[in-house]
Amino acid sequence: MPQINTATVLQLSALLSALPAQYFISQWYGTDSVQRLQKTERIIGYWNSFSKSYLSLDAWTDRLKLWISKISHHFRSWYYGNRRTQDGEDEQIHTYFAASVYIRSPKPESVQFNVGQVIVHRRLGYSGVIVGWDVKARAPEEWLQHNYPPEKQGLRETPHYLILINGPDRFDKSVVYVAEEEITIIMGLEVHHPDLLTYFSRYDGSKYIMQPWLRTFYPHD
């Protein structure tokens, strides 16, 4: 009986696997020339898209620039929001949409709701959680004019809240900035939002507990 060595075993294995491999390739790739051409064009398209997004130096450079821009904006806001003027008063740079990084203390009596409370919009019915507030609306003038026509100008002087909107899609990062009279508080409802853990550590059944960095800015909420 002839002796079978390792090389012979490998050759036999390759031959035996060739037939099923050919079958699966033909099933996926198609036997028709038009199908093969379409699949080939699709594979080339996927590769070009992948290489532009992940193998291109320019793409990674753009990502880095965006990251640096966000970080520098955060530190500029922190610096200007907490510096003191010569007479000792806070020089507050009021970033739009409740994003100012100054400490809200003391808390005005006009602001009824707290960061971490879950809300429902009175008219539109969506729910969400409060992550910030302004004593009155702070937004670009164009935004204010669009959202508050002449008959609603009074709302501009009322408290406004930044809300993470509750949604079924865990990748949905929707937010909204609304006046206090448009929302009401609800308990026992948990919110689903991809940025939730950035602001809160847990839900206690009535409200969300702020992360330490957020509590620094809202010590009375």
Secondary structure, DSSP 8 states (H G I E B T S, - for coil): -----HHHHHHHHHHHHHHHHHHHHHHHH-SSHHHHHHHHHHHHHHHHHHHHHHS-HHHHHHHHHHHHHHHHHHHHHHHHHH-B-TTS-B-----TTTT--S---S--TT----TTBEEEETTT--EEEEEEEESS--S-HHHHHHHS-GGGGGGGGS-EEEEEE--S-TT---EEEEEGGGEEE-SS-----TTHHHHEEEE-SSBEEE-HHHHHH-TT-
